[in-house]
Amino acid sequence: MIKWKEDIVINTNIEKVWSLFLDKNIKKIMPKVEEHNLIDKNEYEVGAKHQQSYREGKRVESYIVETLAYEDTESYKKKQIHFVLANAFETNLTFILEKIDDTHTKFIYEGTNAGVNFIGRAMLKLANPKGNNLRAVHEFLQRVEQEALREQDE
């Protein structure tokens, strides 16, 4: 299993950052997501389910994303999601925003990626857990920061 927990302080209002996690903006921070369609409940509640398609090179994988936790207060926001990719990897992601002040937000990104079958477990063991995974985590943090700052300028 691969685990991570990283954070970054973004120089903008918590609401600007949080808006990036809305269904209509999800492709801005997750550009490899091709489709993200609500199929059960609404996007603002625990138990919401989305049909999502993700492109990696020429391959497109489709799966169901379930919202496990959802909090939205003035100073604290959290969204936790779960999905199984390619019947091989179980992924749990948590996005937490904490208001520092009106112009600064702490973004905490944590998650786990576990193999659900022999192939998935073998692929995770062969992968360099510190290298590629940590680079992808940092790239995601930077993408969220860049998009939040872009939203601020508009």
N, C-alpha and C positions, 0 to 999 in steps of 0.2 A: 504494500500500500504506500502511496505517496501522499504526504500531508504538507500543507503550507499555511502560513499566516504572515502576511506582509501588510504594511500600511504606508500611507503617504498623506501629507497635508496639502490640500488643494486651496489655492488662494481665491476662493469664491464662496458664495452663499450656499448653504446646505440644500436649499430647494433647487438650485441650478444643477447641482450634482445629481440629486435624487431624480430629477426629470429624465435623466439619461437611462434610467432603469424602467421607464414606462414602455409598454409594448410598442408604441409608435416610434420610439427612439432606439430600440434595442440594437438595430443594425449599425448604428453609429459607433457603439462600443464593442460590438461583436460582428465585424464585417464578414466573417465566413458563414454567418447564419443567413440562409437564403429565404426561409419561411419561418414565421412565428405567429401561429394562429391560435387564438383562445378557443378551447373546445368544451370547457366545463367551468362553471362559476364565473367570477370576474377577476380581473388582474390584481385587485386590491385586497384579496383575501386568501387565507390559508386554505389549501385544497384546490386552488385554481390549477387547471391543467392546460398546457399548450402543446400543440403539434409543432415540432420544430424540425427543420432540415438544415444540415450543416455541410458545407463543401470543404473537402480537403483534397486539393489537386483536382483530379477528374472524378473522384468518388463523392457521392452525396449520401449521407446517412440521415435517416428520419427516426425520430424517437419522441416520447412523451416527456415533457418537463412538468414536474409537480412542485407547487409552492408549499414548502413545509412550515415556514414561519414568515410573518409579515407584520411589521410594526412601523407606524408613521406618526411620530410626534414632532413637535416643533424643534426639538434639539437632538432627537435620536431616531434613526431610521434603519430598518433591518429587513432584508429579504433573503430567505434561504430556499434554495431549489435543489431538486434531486432528479437524476435521469440515468438511464442505462444506455450506453452507446455501443452499437454493433453487437449486442448481446455478449459483450466481452468486458466492458468497463462500467462500474458503478461510480457515478460522480456526484458529490455533494458540494455545493458552492454556497458561501455566505458572504453577503455584501452588507457592511455596516457603515453608516455615516453618523458621525458625532459632530455637533455644532461646537466649534471653538469660540467663535464670535460671528458677527454679521458678515464678515468677509473671509473667514477661514473654516474649512471643514476637514476633519480627519476621516479618511476613507480606509477601512480595514477590509481586506480581501482574504478569506480563508477557505480552504477546501481539502477534500480528500479524493483520491482516485484509486479504486481497488479493482483488481481482476475478479470477475464473477465466474470464470471458468478457467480451464487449464491454459488455454491460449492467452487469455487476458492476463492471468498471473505471470505467465512466462514472459510476455512482452514487457510488463512492468519491471520484472527482475532484470531483464536485459537492458532496459532503458537506463540512461544516466539520470538518476533522480535529482541531482543538484543542478546539472547543466541545463538541459533543454526545458525541463519543467519550470525551474526558477526563472529562466529567461522569459518564458511565456507569461508567467505571473507578473514580472516587472513590466513587460510590454503592455499587459492589460491595464495595470495601474497607470502607466503613462498615457495610454489611449483615453482612459476615463478623464484624467487630468486635462489633456489637450482638448477634448470635446467639451468639458465643463467650462474651460476658459473661452473657447470659441462661442459657446452659448451666451456667456457673459457679455461678449463683444457685440452680439447681435441685438 
